[in-house]
Amino acid sequence: MELGLSGKRAAVAASSGGLGFGIAAALAAEGAEVVVNGRDATRAEAAAARIGATAVVGDVGTVDGAVAFVAGAMDALGGIDVLVTNAGGPPAGNAAAFEDDIEQYRRALELNCLSVIAMCNAAVPGMRERGWGRVVAITSSSVRQPMPHLVLSNTARAGATGFLKTLAGETAPHGVTVNSLQPGLHDTDRLRSLYGDDTSGAGALVPTGVIGDAADFGALAAFLCSDHARFVTGAAIPVDGGASGGLQ
């Protein structure tokens, strides 16, 4: 299926590996001009070279870093048609663990909520002016079904989802769609840091019996960026192998 992404300019945050790289690779394969991002210059530049992209080095987990990433991508590409927001997750812990440490919530909100808002605020006005744009945010399945011991992520990503849903309604008349993807367990470095090289234990938690693949995740994101998905906006789509138990 031709996605109509050839020549589109795509900025993919936190994409030197994992799900972000899966999306960057899928967009590049469709002919988009892609900016890859990461905090480590060597890793980001290597990832960009693999797919014929440009690297913009920086930490998108802060508001200043998020704004700088969008500015760098605009300089490299001459504008942004597709924005993929993404960042790492905050520390694990339950609510009681942070009762005396409100600063942890502040950091989590900046990492997984305010950074998303900052990137959108910087990139979306240009999309509106041109009458075409795509925003895809990587959030978490914890937005749909909060996960135990991840109170910081549950809180921050839920806030980002509320912002994205509101933004989608405001930008829809201008040809700009805004959607989020809620990944469950995928084969990434972060998952392996939790489970080790043997991820069969993680797969046992998923109805499909296996964990997700970053390339498949990227293909779904690329479709949301396509002309075919012009009528899909404001959606928060679980990509978790059926792990979410709710009806919505």
C-alpha positions as a Markdown table, in Angstrom:
| # | Residue | x | y | z |
|---|---|---|---|---|
| 1 | Met | 0.0 | 0.0 | 0.0 |
| 2 | Glu | 1.4 | 3.4 | -1.0 |
| 3 | Leu | 1.2 | 5.6 | 2.1 |
| 4 | Gly | 1.9 | 8.9 | 0.4 |
| 5 | Leu | 4.8 | 9.8 | 2.7 |
| 6 | Ser | 7.5 | 10.2 | 0.1 |
| 7 | Gly | 9.2 | 13.6 | 0.6 |
| 8 | Lys | 7.4 | 14.3 | 3.9 |
| 9 | Arg | 9.6 | 15.6 | 6.7 |
| 10 | Ala | 9.5 | 13.6 | 9.9 |
| 11 | Ala | 11.0 | 14.3 | 13.3 |
| 12 | Val | 11.1 | 11.2 | 15.5 |
| 13 | Ala | 12.1 | 11.9 | 19.2 |
| 14 | Ala | 14.1 | 9.3 | 21.2 |
| 15 | Ser | 14.6 | 7.2 | 18.1 |
| 16 | Ser | 18.2 | 5.9 | 18.3 |
| 17 | Gly | 16.8 | 2.5 | 19.4 |
| 18 | Gly | 13.6 | 0.7 | 20.4 |
| 19 | Leu | 10.1 | 1.7 | 19.3 |
| 20 | Gly | 11.3 | 5.1 | 18.2 |
| 21 | Phe | 13.8 | 3.6 | 15.8 |
| 22 | Gly | 11.1 | 1.2 | 14.6 |
| 23 | Ile | 9.0 | 4.2 | 13.6 |
| 24 | Ala | 11.9 | 6.2 | 12.1 |
| 25 | Ala | 12.9 | 3.1 | 10.0 |
| 26 | Ala | 9.3 | 2.6 | 8.8 |
| 27 | Leu | 9.0 | 6.3 | 7.8 |
| 28 | Ala | 12.3 | 6.3 | 6.0 |
| 29 | Ala | 11.3 | 3.1 | 4.1 |
| 30 | Glu | 8.3 | 5.0 | 2.8 |
| 31 | Gly | 10.4 | 7.8 | 1.4 |
| 32 | Ala | 10.1 | 10.3 | 4.2 |
| 33 | Glu | 13.0 | 12.6 | 5.1 |
| 34 | Val | 13.7 | 11.6 | 8.7 |
| 35 | Val | 15.5 | 13.1 | 11.7 |
| 36 | Val | 16.6 | 10.6 | 14.3 |
| 37 | Asn | 17.2 | 11.7 | 17.9 |
| 38 | Gly | 19.0 | 10.5 | 20.9 |
| 39 | Arg | 21.1 | 11.7 | 23.8 |
| 40 | Asp | 24.2 | 9.7 | 22.8 |
| 41 | Ala | 25.8 | 11.2 | 19.6 |
| 42 | Thr | 27.5 | 8.0 | 18.5 |
| 43 | Arg | 24.4 | 5.9 | 18.9 |
| 44 | Ala | 22.1 | 8.5 | 17.3 |
| 45 | Glu | 24.4 | 9.0 | 14.3 |
| 46 | Ala | 24.8 | 5.2 | 13.8 |
| 47 | Ala | 21.0 | 4.8 | 13.9 |
| 48 | Ala | 20.5 | 7.6 | 11.4 |
| 49 | Ala | 23.1 | 6.1 | 9.0 |
| 50 | Arg | 21.3 | 2.8 | 9.0 |
| 51 | Ile | 18.2 | 4.3 | 7.5 |
| 52 | Gly | 19.6 | 7.2 | 5.5 |
| 53 | Ala | 18.4 | 9.8 | 8.0 |
| 54 | Thr | 19.8 | 12.8 | 9.8 |
| 55 | Ala | 20.7 | 12.8 | 13.5 |
| 56 | Val | 19.8 | 15.6 | 15.9 |
| 57 | Val | 21.4 | 14.9 | 19.3 |
| 58 | Gly | 19.8 | 16.0 | 22.5 |
| 59 | Asp | 17.7 | 15.1 | 25.5 |
| 60 | Val | 13.9 | 15.4 | 24.7 |
| 61 | Gly | 13.0 | 14.5 | 28.3 |
| 62 | Thr | 13.1 | 18.2 | 29.3 |
| 63 | Val | 11.1 | 21.1 | 28.0 |
| 64 | Asp | 14.2 | 22.9 | 26.8 |
| 65 | Gly | 15.6 | 19.8 | 25.2 |
| 66 | Ala | 12.2 | 19.0 | 23.5 |
| 67 | Val | 12.1 | 22.5 | 22.0 |
| 68 | Ala | 15.7 | 22.3 | 20.9 |
| 69 | Phe | 15.0 | 19.0 | 19.2 |
| 70 | Val | 12.1 | 20.4 | 17.2 |
| 71 | Ala | 14.2 | 23.5 | 16.2 |
| 72 | Gly | 17.1 | 21.3 | 15.2 |
| 73 | Ala | 14.8 | 19.1 | 13.1 |
| 74 | Met | 13.3 | 22.1 | 11.4 |
| 75 | Asp | 16.8 | 23.4 | 10.6 |
| 76 | Ala | 17.8 | 20.0 | 9.1 |
| 77 | Leu | 14.6 | 19.4 | 7.1 |
| 78 | Gly | 13.3 | 22.9 | 6.4 |
| 79 | Gly | 10.1 | 22.2 | 8.3 |
| 80 | Ile | 8.2 | 19.3 | 10.0 |
| 81 | Asp | 5.2 | 17.5 | 8.5 |
| 82 | Val | 5.3 | 14.5 | 10.9 |
| 83 | Leu | 6.1 | 14.7 | 14.6 |
| 84 | Val | 6.6 | 11.6 | 16.7 |
| 85 | Thr | 6.9 | 12.3 | 20.4 |
| 86 | Asn | 8.6 | 9.9 | 22.6 |
| 87 | Ala | 10.8 | 9.7 | 25.7 |
| 88 | Gly | 12.1 | 7.2 | 28.3 |
| 89 | Gly | 10.1 | 6.3 | 31.3 |
| 90 | Pro | 10.5 | 7.6 | 34.9 |
| 91 | Pro | 11.6 | 5.4 | 37.8 |
| 92 | Ala | 9.3 | 2.6 | 39.1 |
| 93 | Gly | 7.6 | 2.9 | 42.5 |
| 94 | Asn | 4.2 | 3.0 | 44.1 |
| 95 | Ala | 2.5 | 6.1 | 45.5 |
| 96 | Ala | 3.6 | 5.5 | 49.0 |
| 97 | Ala | 7.3 | 5.5 | 47.9 |
| 98 | Phe | 7.0 | 9.1 | 46.7 |
| 99 | Glu | 4.8 | 10.5 | 49.5 |
| 100 | Asp | 7.7 | 12.7 | 50.7 |
| 101 | Asp | 9.3 | 13.3 | 47.3 |
| 102 | Ile | 7.0 | 15.5 | 45.2 |
| 103 | Glu | 10.0 | 16.4 | 43.0 |
| 104 | Gln | 9.9 | 12.9 | 41.5 |
| 105 | Tyr | 6.4 | 13.8 | 40.1 |
| 106 | Arg | 7.7 | 17.1 | 38.8 |
| 107 | Arg | 10.5 | 15.3 | 36.9 |
| 108 | Ala | 8.1 | 12.6 | 35.6 |
| 109 | Leu | 5.6 | 15.2 | 34.4 |
| 110 | Glu | 8.4 | 17.0 | 32.5 |
| 111 | Leu | 9.7 | 13.8 | 31.0 |
| 112 | Asn | 6.5 | 12.3 | 29.8 |
| 113 | Cys | 3.9 | 15.1 | 29.7 |
| 114 | Leu | 5.5 | 18.6 | 29.4 |
| 115 | Ser | 8.0 | 17.4 | 26.8 |
| 116 | Val | 5.1 | 16.2 | 24.6 |
| 117 | Ile | 3.3 | 19.5 | 25.0 |
| 118 | Ala | 6.5 | 21.5 | 24.2 |
| 119 | Met | 7.3 | 19.5 | 21.0 |
| 120 | Cys | 3.7 | 19.9 | 19.8 |
| 121 | Asn | 3.7 | 23.6 | 20.6 |
| 122 | Ala | 6.8 | 24.0 | 18.5 |
| 123 | Ala | 5.8 | 21.9 | 15.5 |
| 124 | Val | 2.1 | 22.0 | 15.1 |
| 125 | Pro | 1.6 | 25.7 | 14.2 |
| 126 | Gly | 3.6 | 25.2 | 11.0 |
| 127 | Met | 1.5 | 22.1 | 10.2 |
| 128 | Arg | -1.7 | 24.1 | 10.6 |
| 129 | Glu | -0.5 | 26.9 | 8.3 |
| 130 | Arg | 0.3 | 24.3 | 5.6 |
| 131 | Gly | -3.0 | 22.5 | 6.0 |
| 132 | Trp | -1.4 | 19.1 | 6.6 |
| 133 | Gly | 0.4 | 17.4 | 9.5 |
| 134 | Arg | 0.6 | 14.3 | 11.6 |
| 135 | Val | 1.4 | 13.9 | 15.3 |
| 136 | Val | 1.9 | 10.4 | 16.7 |
| 137 | Ala | 2.8 | 10.1 | 20.4 |
| 138 | Ile | 4.2 | 7.0 | 22.0 |
| 139 | Thr | 2.7 | 6.7 | 25.4 |
| 140 | Ser | 2.0 | 3.5 | 27.3 |
| 141 | Ser | -0.8 | 0.9 | 27.8 |
| 142 | Ser | -0.7 | 2.1 | 31.4 |
| 143 | Val | -2.8 | 5.1 | 30.3 |
| 144 | Arg | -5.7 | 2.6 | 29.6 |
| 145 | Gln | -5.0 | 0.4 | 32.5 |
| 146 | Pro | -2.6 | 1.8 | 35.2 |
| 147 | Met | 0.2 | -0.5 | 36.0 |
| 148 | Pro | 1.2 | -1.4 | 39.6 |
| 149 | His | 4.4 | 0.2 | 40.8 |
| 150 | Leu | 4.5 | 2.7 | 37.9 |
| 151 | Val | 2.6 | 5.6 | 39.5 |
| 152 | Leu | 4.9 | 8.2 | 38.0 |
| 153 | Ser | 4.4 | 6.9 | 34.5 |
| 154 | Asn | 0.7 | 6.3 | 35.0 |
| 155 | Thr | 0.3 | 9.9 | 36.2 |
| 156 | Ala | 2.4 | 11.7 | 33.6 |
| 157 | Arg | 1.3 | 9.8 | 30.5 |
| 158 | Ala | -2.3 | 10.2 | 31.4 |
| 159 | Gly | -1.8 | 13.9 | 31.4 |
| 160 | Ala | -0.2 | 13.8 | 28.0 |
| 161 | Thr | -3.0 | 11.8 | 26.6 |
| 162 | Gly | -5.5 | 14.4 | 27.8 |
| 163 | Phe | -3.5 | 17.1 | 26.1 |
| 164 | Leu | -3.3 | 15.1 | 22.8 |
| 165 | Lys | -7.0 | 14.4 | 22.7 |
| 166 | Thr | -7.7 | 18.1 | 23.2 |
| 167 | Leu | -5.2 | 19.1 | 20.6 |
| 168 | Ala | -6.7 | 16.6 | 18.1 |
| 169 | Gly | -10.1 | 18.4 | 18.2 |
| 170 | Glu | -8.5 | 21.8 | 17.7 |
| 171 | Thr | -6.3 | 20.8 | 14.8 |
| 172 | Ala | -8.7 | 18.5 | 12.9 |
| 173 | Pro | -10.2 | 21.4 | 10.8 |
| 174 | His | -6.7 | 22.2 | 9.6 |
| 175 | Gly | -5.7 | 18.8 | 8.2 |
| 176 | Val | -3.6 | 17.9 | 11.2 |
| 177 | Thr | -4.3 | 14.6 | 12.9 |
| 178 | Val | -3.1 | 13.7 | 16.4 |
| 179 | Asn | -3.0 | 10.2 | 17.7 |
| 180 | Ser | -1.2 | 8.2 | 20.3 |
| 181 | Leu | 0.0 | 4.6 | 20.4 |
| 182 | Gln | 0.0 | 2.7 | 23.7 |
| 183 | Pro | 2.7 | 0.0 | 23.6 |
| 184 | Gly | 2.6 | -3.0 | 25.8 |
| 185 | Leu | 5.6 | -5.4 | 26.1 |
| 186 | His | 7.9 | -5.1 | 23.1 |
| 187 | Asp | 11.4 | -6.4 | 22.4 |
| 188 | Thr | 13.4 | -3.4 | 23.4 |
| 189 | Asp | 16.5 | -2.7 | 25.4 |
| 190 | Arg | 14.3 | -1.4 | 28.2 |
| 191 | Leu | 12.4 | -4.6 | 28.4 |
| 192 | Arg | 15.6 | -6.7 | 28.4 |
| 193 | Ser | 16.9 | -4.6 | 31.2 |
| 194 | Leu | 14.0 | -5.8 | 33.2 |
| 195 | Tyr | 13.8 | -9.4 | 32.0 |
| 196 | Gly | 17.2 | -10.2 | 30.7 |
| 197 | Asp | 17.9 | -11.9 | 27.4 |
| 198 | Asp | 15.3 | -14.5 | 28.1 |
| 199 | Thr | 12.0 | -12.6 | 27.5 |
| 200 | Ser | 9.8 | -15.7 | 27.6 |
| 201 | Gly | 8.6 | -14.6 | 31.0 |
| 202 | Ala | 7.4 | -11.3 | 29.5 |
| 203 | Gly | 5.7 | -13.2 | 26.6 |
| 204 | Ala | 3.7 | -15.3 | 29.0 |
| 205 | Leu | 2.0 | -12.1 | 30.2 |
| 206 | Val | 0.6 | -11.4 | 26.7 |
| 207 | Pro | -2.4 | -13.2 | 25.2 |
| 208 | Thr | -0.5 | -13.7 | 21.9 |
| 209 | Gly | 2.2 | -15.5 | 23.8 |
| 210 | Val | 5.0 | -13.4 | 22.4 |
| 211 | Ile | 6.2 | -9.8 | 22.9 |
| 212 | Gly | 5.8 | -7.2 | 20.3 |
| 213 | Asp | 8.3 | -6.3 | 17.5 |
| 214 | Ala | 9.5 | -2.7 | 17.0 |
| 215 | Ala | 9.3 | -3.0 | 13.2 |
| 216 | Asp | 5.6 | -4.0 | 13.4 |
| 217 | Phe | 5.0 | -1.1 | 15.8 |
| 218 | Gly | 6.7 | 1.2 | 13.3 |
| 219 | Ala | 4.5 | 0.0 | 10.5 |
| 220 | Leu | 1.4 | 0.9 | 12.4 |
| 221 | Ala | 2.7 | 4.4 | 13.2 |
| 222 | Ala | 3.6 | 4.9 | 9.6 |
| 223 | Phe | 0.0 | 4.1 | 8.6 |
| 224 | Leu | -1.3 | 6.7 | 11.0 |
| 225 | Cys | 1.0 | 9.2 | 9.3 |
| 226 | Ser | -0.4 | 8.4 | 5.9 |
| 227 | Asp | -3.1 | 10.0 | 3.7 |
| 228 | His | -5.1 | 6.8 | 4.3 |
| 229 | Ala | -5.5 | 7.7 | 8.0 |
| 230 | Arg | -6.7 | 11.2 | 7.4 |
| 231 | Phe | -10.0 | 10.4 | 9.2 |
| 232 | Val | -8.3 | 8.9 | 12.3 |
| 233 | Thr | -7.6 | 11.5 | 14.9 |
| 234 | Gly | -7.9 | 11.7 | 18.7 |
| 235 | Ala | -7.4 | 8.0 | 18.9 |
| 236 | Ala | -5.4 | 6.2 | 21.6 |
| 237 | Ile | -4.6 | 2.8 | 20.2 |
| 238 | Pro | -3.3 | -0.1 | 22.3 |
| 239 | Val | -0.5 | -2.1 | 20.7 |
| 240 | Asp | -0.1 | -4.8 | 23.4 |
| 241 | Gly | -1.0 | -8.2 | 21.9 |
| 242 | Gly | -4.4 | -8.1 | 23.6 |
| 243 | Ala | -3.1 | -7.5 | 27.1 |
| 244 | Ser | -5.4 | -4.6 | 28.0 |
| 245 | Gly | -8.5 | -6.0 | 29.7 |
| 246 | Gly | -10.9 | -3.0 | 29.3 |
| 247 | Leu | -13.5 | -2.4 | 26.7 |
| 248 | Gln | -12.1 | 1.1 | 25.8 |
